[in-house]
């Protein structure tokens, strides 16, 4: 059985696992690239010493010893002779998923971090970088193993059941924008192809370029739609000739806990219609209908996006990035990649 097959078996016991750690999601966002899974067994934790000390006699390996207790799916990239691990596109959360035994034991978390650090070194990669979901305790212990941990922020609305209507928590500014948008129409009939073209148009009006390809979106939309975990919301206005013009749209995905505002798009030339506020309002309503919490999927940008999200009643929620530079010469490639990413926007 391959590591991916073992991973699929392992995650069946976690119905609340984030959608972005699901194998089918990874197949979509890593299409044409190489992804794999690091698996950690109970016996590997025992070998680190803590459990060994608890056992005065080491018995022969049993089926329980070979039980997978944690897993780390990852995207492995290769450039100029370097191998490195990065987060896939459109994937805010990754990192290590562990069973309930480890979640409940700081001692076991510490040993798990030690095993992962050892396995990463054994891979002979140049660089490691992943995001860990909110509430995952492992970054603290990975920092003790010499990995760099930084706090990041997303914005969430966690209890929609307590809100009669989403706009009740909106700022006065967003309520004014919603009032402007009363005549706009909402539907779920937009295709992925149409959404890509519309988003490209929106970015073109800002003299920016899309950060993802048409093929990437089509694969992701098809995979998530087949799994029943996505939708495309469209906001339109009626023109004088009775034709409909798309002024905003969003590609949203969800799992058992959250609906993620994955790719929102607004037409700058239609900013005075209140379409951006209406779009977020409809996405939040969809989350409420599904009994889910809402995640704006980010909020670290310095262009006012955090303030925009707060005006919808969203609160900051911390998650962590964890990284490690194993080969100092790789730092130049990292700098070049960041420079190219900035260049892509213009």
N, C-alpha and C positions, 0 to 999 in steps of 0.2 A: 504494500500500500504506500503510495507516495505521500509526501508531507502535506500536500494540498488536500488529499483525500482524508488523511488523519485530521486535518484542521476542520474539514466539513463535519466530520463525526463529532469532534470536540465541541463545536459551537452550538450543536443542537440542544444542549442543555441550558442555553442562555437565550430565552425568547426576547429579552430586552436589549440584546446586543445592538450597538449602533449600526445603522444600515451601511456605513462606510467601511465597516470591517467584514462585511459579508463577502464570500468568495465571488458571487456574481457581480457585485459592485467592483471589486478589484479587477475582474476580467474585463469590465467595461472601461474603467479609467486607465488601465494599463495595457489596453489593446495595442499590439505591435511592440510591446516592451516586455521585460522579464520581471515577473513578480514571484515570490516564493514565501515560505513560512518558516520561522524559527520555532521549533517545538521544545518545550522543557518538560521532562518527566519527573515523577516523584523521586526516582532513584538519583537523578542528577542533583536535586536539592539535598538529598541525604549525603551525597558525596562532598558537599561543601563544608561539612563539619558539624553544624548545629544539630541536625537530626542524628548524626553518627554518635555524638556524645550522649544523646538520649537513649541510644540502643547499646547496651553493653556487649551484645553479641550480634554480629552481622549475619542475618539469615540469607539463604540463597534468594536470588531475585524472584519475586512473585509477580503475578499479573498486576497487583496493586502498585508495585514498584515501577512498572512500565507505564502506569497511567499518566496521561498528559495532564498537567496541572496549569500550564500557561502556554500562550502562543503569541507570536509577533509576526503578522504578515508584513511584508515590506516590498518596495519597488527597488530593484537593483539596476542602476544605470552604469554605462561604460562610456568613457570619453578619454581619448588621448592616452590610453594605457592605464587609466585609473578606473577603479570600481568604487561606487559609492551608493549610499541609500538616501533617497529623498521621498517626500510626500508626493503622491500622484496629484494631478490636476483635479480641481473641484472637490478635494477631499480634506476636510478640516480636521478630522480626527483619525488617528491611527494608533501606533504604540502597541503595548502589550495587554492582552486580555487574560485574566487569571480566574481560577475557580474560587468559590466562596471560602474555602479553607485559608487561602492566602490573603484574601481581602480582610479576613478577621484576625490576622496574626502579623504584627509588625516584624517579629523575628523571621517569619517565613518570607516576608517581603524583602527583608535585608538579604537573605540568602538567594532569593530569586534575582535580585539586582546583581549580585556577585556572579551568578551563573551567566546572565545575559551579557555582562561586561566581558567575561571570559570568551563567550561565543563570538561576540563582535570582534574581539582582537584576533581570534582564530580565523575569521573570514578574510583577514588581510585587506580590508577595504581602506580607502583613503579618507572617507568621511561618512558620518552617520547623522541623519536629521529626521526626526519625527515629532508629531504632535500627540499628546496624550489627553484623553477626554477629561472633562471636569470630574473631580472626585477620585481620580486614579492616584493612589498613594505612591506609586513606584518612582516617579521622578525624584522625590526626596532621597530615596536610597540610591538611585543611579548617580546623583550628585556626589554621594559619598565614595562612589567608585571612579570619580574623576570626570564624569560627563558634565557638560554645561547645561544648566536648566534655566530657562527664562519664562516669566509669566506673560501670557497673552490674554486677550479679552475678547469675548463675544457678547452679544446682547440678547437677552431672552425675556420672554413673558412666560412665567412658570405656572401660574394658576389661572387659566382662562375660565374655569368652572365658577369662579367667584365673581366673574364679570358678566353682567347681563348683556352688554354690547361692547365690542372692542373699543369703540371711540370714546367710551366713558373715561378711559385713562389717557386719552390723547391730550396733547397740549392745545392751547387756544389756537395756535398757528395751524396745527394739523386739522383741527376742527373746521377752521375757515377754508382750508384747502378742500376738505371733504364736501363742504357746502357748495363750492364751485363745481365739484365733480358730480353733482346730483344727476345731471343729464347724460352722463357717460354710461355706456353699456358694458356688461361683463359676460364673457363666455369662456368655454373650455375647448373650443374647436380649432385652435391654432395647431398646425403641424410643427414638428421639429425643424423641418426645412424652412417654413415661414418664419419661425422664431429666430433662426440663425440669420436670415436675411434682414429681419427687423433690428436685431441687436447690432448687426454690422452697420446698418443705417444710423442708429443712435450714436455709435462710436464715431462714425464718419463725421457727424455734425459737430463732434468735439475735437476733430482732427486726431483721434486715437484709433488704434487697431485692436481687434479682438485678441485675447490671450489664448484662445483655443481654436481648433479647426472645425470645419463643417463635419468632417468624418467623426471627430471625437464626440460632438454633440449627438449626432445621429445614433451612434452606438450606445451612448449612455442613456439617451431617451428610450431607445428600444428595449434595453435591458431592464430599466426601472419600470417601464410601462408593463412589460410582461410579468414582472414581479408584483405589480399592483401597488407600486410605491412612488408614483410621480404624477404630476399634472402640469399643464401649461395654462396659466391664466392670461387672458387678454382683455385689455380695456380699449374700447373704441368710442369714437365720436361721430356723429352724423354730419356730413358736409351739406352745403346748400343744395347740391344735386341729389341728395338722399343716399349718396354712397357712404360707406363706413371707412373711417381711417383709424388704423391702430396707433394709439398714442403711448401705450405702456404694455408690458407683458413680463411674466416671470415664470421661470422653470423652477418648480418646487419639488422636493422629495421628502419622504418621511419614513420613520421606523415606528417601533412600538411606543416610543416616548415623545419624540420631537418631530415637528414639521420644520424643514430647513428652507429658508429663503435663498435658494442656491444661486440663481442667476436672474436678478431683476434688470429690466431695461426700460428706460424712459426716453421719449423723444424730446430733446432740449427745446425744439421749436414749439412744443405744446406744453411748456412748463406752466403756463398760466391757466391750464385747464384743471389743475388739481389731480391729475392722473396718477402721479407718484404716490400720493397719499391714499387714493382710492385703491391702488394696486396692493399696497401693504395692508390696508384694511381688509380687503377680500382674502388675502392669504392668511391673515390672522383669523378671520371668520372660518376659513376652511379648517384650520387647526382646531378651533373650538368645536366645530361640527364632528370632527373625528375623535374628540376627547384627548387631544394631544397638547403638549406645550409647544411654544414657538421659539425658534432660534433664527436670529437674523444672519447667522453664519459669518461672524467676523465683527470687526469694530476697532481694529488697531490703526486704521489709516488716519493720517493727519489732515485730511481734506474736509473735515466736518461731518464725516459719516457717523461717528459716535453720537454727536449731538442730534443728528437726524433720527437715529434709532431711539434715543431716549425720549424723544417727543411722542413716540407711540406707546409710552409706558413701559418700555423694556429696561431691564436692569442688567448691569455688567455681571458676567460670570467668568471666572478665571479658569484657564486651562494652561497647559505647559508645553513649551517646545523643549526638546532634549537633543543635544548635538555633541559631536566629538570629532575633532580633526586629528586623524591618525598619521597623515603624511603632510608635513608643513608645506611642501611644494604645491599641494592641492589648493592652497589659499588663493593663489593667483587665478586659478580656474573659477573659483567661487566668485571672486571680484569681477571677473570678465562676464560671468553669467548674469550677475546682478545688473551690470551695465547694459547688457544686451536686452534684459527684461524691460528696463526703463526705455530703451531705444524702441522697443516694439510698440510702445504706446503712442508713438508719434510718426 
